[in-house]
Amino acid sequence: MTQFNLRRFLTDNAAWLGAGVLLTFLSSFGQTFFISVFAGEIRTAYGLSHGAWGGLYSLGTLVAALVMIWAGGLTDVFRVRMLGPVVLAGLALAALAMSLNSWVLLLPAVIFLLRLFGQGMSTHLAMVAMARWFTATRGKALSIASVGYAIGEALLPLAFVTAMVFLDWRWLWGLAAIIVLLGIPILMRLLREERTPQSLASEYSATGMQGRHWTRSDALKHPLFWFMAPAVLGPSAFVTAFFFHQVHLAVVKGWAHIQLVALFPVYTGVSLLSMFAAGWALDKWGTARMMPYYQLPIALGFVTLALTTSIAGATLGLVLLALTAGANSTLPSAFWAEFYGTRHIGAIKAMATAVMVLGSAIGPGLTGVLIDWGVSLDTQFLWTGGFFVLVCTLVRVGVTRAARSL
């Protein structure tokens, strides 16, 4: 695409792309990288051990994954202009609840709301909208919308850690609620002329395998979905686990925590570059050629993190993780639309999002239990690397067979 055409694409679609960026950015308040900033304060306030906090976090996230199976399908029924404000209002309510709640018994419910409306629905709504609204430029649209993740990941943890020096952590969750609420009128303004699911039926609708639109029931009966499930679950589970146990990792490696945290902007930058590269590549070559291989870097990344004892090695490991994490922001969403069509993409991707959220529930809990059982993170990371090699093999088998039907 020439520079002129790219500029025209951005100009012509600024409102819709901006809505995607806004939703992915605001999803940050329900993402692990933001919530974990307050882990120490939350454990102290509620008298929780590391294991208890990880267990409650996994419980709330698991329930959110189950609810996503139903809630995600709403994107096939309601326009983003209607559903988006409800989702953001729910996220703001969850942030306010975290600010005001003092009962440990309600903490899993608060985590559930944060994960459902933040990591779950805000992310899902943005990605389904991009996959549905754009066809020939789907990869570019998904990449641009995903910039919101990178902005949130790069700015919010640092900003709120700095703010904790001056303000109590509960006040900061109140501030988060206000920021989310301010996003509602902006979203409605951006989508004042929204493309709707109904209007997409003819002009923007795209079929999948066998030249038809697959329902969620059809997709679940097809083996491709189950070949893909580990690829959806894996990055969410183990990247979440990495960030969740970052303090423990720094201790066992003999690093100062600040040394490890200082590498996170590198991770974010490489992830952003990978995200755009994957978006441009999938528009050129399609997802079938790319899906079997894009998780190989994360396999090498976890092996590197297992074997290294130096910050330089940790940098290389994080770069490799970021290559897959960035591509993972765009490729799977485009994959579901390419192989199953767009008419029921909300319901199908809701299942995939539920698997993703389930992974983020399993990762921290499983890793923590293994640590308690004496299995070191180095050993776990080696196992994780092997897992991702297996994932790539499964995806290659599934996609190779299914691609014949495209």
N, C-alpha and C positions, 0 to 999 in steps of 0.2 A: 504494500500500500504506500503511495506517495505521501509526502508530507502534507500536500494540499488536501488530499482525500482524507487523511487522518484528522486534519484540523476540521474538515467539514463534518466528518463522522462525530467528532466530539461536540461540535456546535449544534448539529441537528438533533442530537440525542442527549444534550446536557441535562435536561430535567430528569429523564429516566435513569441515566447513569448516576446523577447526583443523589437520587433517591436510594439507589443501591449502596453507594458509598456511605450515606448517612445511616442506613440500617446496619451495615456491617460495623461501622464505628461504634454505634450505640450498643451493639451486642457485647462490646468489651466489658460492660459492667456485669455481665453474667458469665464471663470467661474465667478460666482458672488463673490465667496470668494476672488478672486484676484482683480476684478474690484472695489469692494466696499472699498478696501484699499485706493483708490484715490478719494472716494466720496466727501470728504471735499474740496479737491483741485479742482475737476471738478466743483462743485457747485459755488465755489468762482470765478473761471476763467470765467464761463459763466453767472454768476449772477442768479443762479437758487435756488429756494426754495426746501425744501425737497420734497414737492408734485410734483413740476415741474420735478425735477430730476427723481423721481420714475416713473412719467408718460412717460417721454422720454425713460427711460430704458425699461419699459414694451412695448412701441410701437416698438422699435427696436427688442426686443425679440419675440414679436408676429409675426412680418413679417418674422423673421428667422424661426419660427415654420412652417409657411405656405410654405416657400421655401423648407424646409426639406422634405416635402412630395414628391417632385420631385427629389431633389438632392440625398436623401438617396437611391433611387432606382438605382443610378449609380453603387452602389457596386455589383449589380448583373451582370453588363456589363463589368466593367473595373477591372483589377487586382489592388490590394492594392499598388503594386510597381508603377503603373501608376497614380492612383488617389491620393495616399498619398502625393506626392510632390506638387501637385496642391493645395490640401487642406492646407498644411502647408504654401505654398507661399501666399495663401489668408489670412491666419491668421497673417502672418508677415506683409502683407500690411495693415491689419486692425490695428495692433499695431502701425505701423509707422504713419497711419492716425491719431490715437489718440494723437500721439506725436506732429504732425505738425498742426492739424486743430485748427482754432481759431474762426470758425463760429458756432454759436449755432444751426443754421438750419441744418448743416451737422452732428451734434452730433448723432441724431437717426440713420443715415446711418452708422456711425462708430460703434455704438453699435450693429446694425444689422450684420455687417461683423464679429465682434468679437464673437457674439453669434452663428452665422451660422457656421463659420469655427472652432471655439473653442469648446464650449459646444455641438454644433450640430454635425458637420461632423467628427471632430477628434475622438470624443467619439464613434460615430456610426460606423465609419470605423474600429476601434479597436475591438469593441464588435461583429460586424458581422463577422470579420475575425476569431476570436476565436471560435464563435459558428459554423462556417462553417468548419474550419480546424480540429476541434477536435470533436469526438463523445463520446467515452467511458470516456474520461478524460475532457469533456467539462467544467465541473464545476471548475476543478483545473486550466484549462487554463484561464477561465474568471477571476478567483480570482487573479492569478498571473499577468495578464495584468492590472487589476485594481489597482495594487500597485502604478502605476503612479499617480493616483488621490491622494492617501495618501501622497506620497512624495511631490507633488506640494502643497497640502493643509498644510502640516506640515512646509515646508521650505520657500515657496515663499512669503507669506504675511509678515512673520517676517523679511526675508531678505530685502524686498523692503521697509517696514516701516523704518527699520534701515537705509537703503540707502538714504531715503528722508531727513535725517538729513544733508547729505552732497551734494546731487544732487537735482536739480529741477525735479518735477514729470514728466515733459515732456521728459526729458533725459532718465528717467527710462523706459518709454514706448518704446523709441528707442532701449534701451538695450534688452527689451523683444523681439522686432522684430529681433534683431541679434541672440538671443538664438534660436528662432524658425527656422530661416534660417539655422543655424548650424545643426539643426536636420534633414534637408533634405538629405544630403549625408550619414548621419548615417543610416537613414531609408532605403535608396537604397542599402547600403552595407548589411544590415541585410536581405533584401529580394532579394538578387541577385539570389537565387534559390527558388522563391516563389511558393507556391501552388496556382493555379489559379482556378477561378470559373468553367472554362471549364473542367479542369482536375479532379475536384471533382465529376463530374457527376456520375462516377461509383465507385471509390474507397472510397470516403469520404462522399458521399451523404447519407442522412438519411431522411426517410419519416416521416410523422406526423399522425394525425388522419386518420382512415380508410385506412391506408397503402398507402397514396398518398402524393404528394407534392402540397400544397395549393398555389394558386396565391393570390396576395393582394386583388383582387376583391372578390375571394372566402372567404377570411378571414373576410373582412368587411361585408359580408352577413351572417356570422355565429355569433350567439349571444355571443359566448365566448369572442370575441374581445371587445364587449361593456361591458360585465361584468368585464373585466380586465381594461378598460380605466381609471376608477377612481383610481385604484391601481397604475397605471403608473403616473397619474397626481398629486396625493396627496403628496408623498414625495418631489417631485420637487417643488411644489407650496409652501408648508409650511415650509420645511427646508430652502429654499431660503428666504422666508419671515423672518424667525427667524434671519438669519445672516444679512439680509438687514437692519433690524430694531434693531440690537444689541445695538446701542448707546441709543436709546429711551428706550429699555427694561432695561438697566442698570440704567438709570435715574429714571424710575418709580419704580424700585425695591429698589432704594437707594444704589446701588452698584457703586463702581468705575469701569469705563469701563475696566481698566487693570485687575481687578479681574475676570471679565467675560472672557476676552480674554485669560487669563492665563489657563482657563479650556479647550481651544480649542485643545491643544495637547492630552488631555485625550480623547476628542471626536474622534480625528483622530486615536489614538491607539486602542480604543475599536472598531471603525469602521473597522480597518484593521483586527483585530482578528475575528470579525463577518464575514467579507468578506471571509476569508479563511475557517472558519468553515462551512459557507453556501456552498461554492464550493465543499468541501469534502463531505458534507451531500447530496447534490443533485446528485453527482455521485453514491452514495450508494442507495438512496431512490427515486430519481427522483423529479421533481418539483411539481407534482400533490399533494403530501403529504404535501409539505412545503408552497406553495403559500397562502393558506387561513389563515395562522397564523403568518407569519413573520412581519406583520405590527401591531400586538398587542403591542409590546414594544413602538413604537412611539406614540400610543394612550395614553399609561400610561405616557410616557415622557412629552407630552404636558399638561396633567392633573397635573403632578407634578410641571412643570414650572409655571402653573397657580396658584397653591396653595401655593408655597413656597415663603418665603421672605429671605431665607438664601443662602449663597454660597454653603453650603453642599447640600441643596436641589437642587440647580441649577446643581451641579455636577451629582447628581442622574438622573435628568431630561435629561442632555446631554448624559449620558451613555445609557439611554433607547432609545433616538433618534439615537445614533450611532449604536445600535444593528440592527435596521431596515435599516439604511442608508448603512451599510456594506453589509448586505444580498441583498439589492436592487441593488448593483453593479454587482451581478452575477445572481441571480435567474430569473429576467424577461428575460434577453437575452437568457438564456438556455430554458426558458419556450416557447418562440416563436418557437425555433428550434425543441423542443420536440413535440409540438402539431401541428405545421404547416409544418414541414419538412424544409430542408435547401436549396432547389434549388432556391426558391424565397425569402429567408430569408432577403435579403437586402431591398427589396421593402416593405415587411411586417413590418420589424423592423423600417423602415423609418417612417411609420405611428405612431408607438409607440414612436419613438424619437421625432416626431413632437408634440405628446401629452405631452411628458415630457417637451419639451422646452416651449410649451404653458403654462404648469403649472408654470414654472419659470417666465413667464410673468404675469400671473394672481396673484400669491402669493403676491409679494411686492406691487403691485398696489391696490389690494383689501384690504389688511391689512392697507395700508396707508389711504385709503378712510375711512375705519371704524374708525381709530384713529381720523381722522378729524371730524367724526360724533359723537365722544364722546364714542365710544365702546372701552373699555380698552383692552390691550393685554391679561390680565388675563382672561377676558370673552371670547375673541377670541380663546385663547388656550384651554379653556374648550370645546368650540364648535368644535375645530379641533380634540380633542380627540374623541368626539362622531362621527365625520366624519370618522375617521379611523376604528372605530368599525363597522360602516356600510359598509365600504370598505371590511373588512374581511368577513362579511356576504355575500356580493355580490360575492366575489371571490370563496368562498366555494360553493355557489350554481352553479356558472358557471363551475368551474373545476370538481365538482362531476359529473355533467351531461356529460361533454366532455370527461372525462377520460375513460368512457365506450367505446369510439371509438378508443382508442389507441391500 
